[in-house]
Amino acid sequence: MEKDEKILKIHQVVEIVGISRSSVYNMVQRNDFPKPLKLGSRSSGWLKSEVDAWIESRASLRFTGGAA
């Protein structure tokens, strides 16, 4: 992990990705979205680099004709 890596909370992920909180968790369950890191007993977050990579992979589907 990079020294300057940021951890995003669910509300930040929802804002960046533009899908609902429940959709994020459903996609995690289906292995279609990065899994969150456990930060504490009641807290988790996503690595920004993994969320960014997921967005890039979705964007590249436009050019390859792949399904969402």
N, C-alpha and C positions, 0 to 999 in steps of 0.2 A: 504494500500500500504506500502511495506517495505521501511525503511529509505534509503537504498542503491539502490532502484529501478532505472533502467536506462530507458530512453526514446529513442527509435530508430527513426530516420528519414527514409523516404521511400527508399533512396538509400542504407541504412544499411539493411533494411528488405529484399530488393531485393538481396543483396549480401549474406545474411545469409540463406535465404530460397531457392534461386536459381531459382526463377520464375520472369517473367517480371513485371514491374510496373503496366501495364494494367491488368495483371492477378491477381495481389494482389487486386486492386480496384474492379475487377469483382467478386472475391471471397468474398470480404467484402459485396458487394451488395447482394450476394446470402446467406449471413450468414454462409459462409464456412471458414472464416478467421476472426480473432479478429478485432473489429472496432478500428480505431485510436482515440486518444484523441485530442480534439481541443485545441491547445496551444496559438493561437492568431487568428487574423482575416484572415491570409493567411498561417497559419502554423498548422501542425498536426504531431503526432507521435504515435508510438505503444509502449506499455509496453513490455520490453524485456521478462519478465516472461510469458506474454500471448503468445508471439511468440514462446518461448521455449516450452510451454505447447502444442501449436498447432503442433509443430514438433514432440514432444513425442507422441501425439495422432495419427499422421500419421504413425510413426514408429511402433506403436503397432498394426496397421492394418495388417502388414506383418505376425504377429504371430496368428491373429484371423481369417485370411482369408477374412476380410472385403474388400469391394470395396473402391476405392479412391474417 
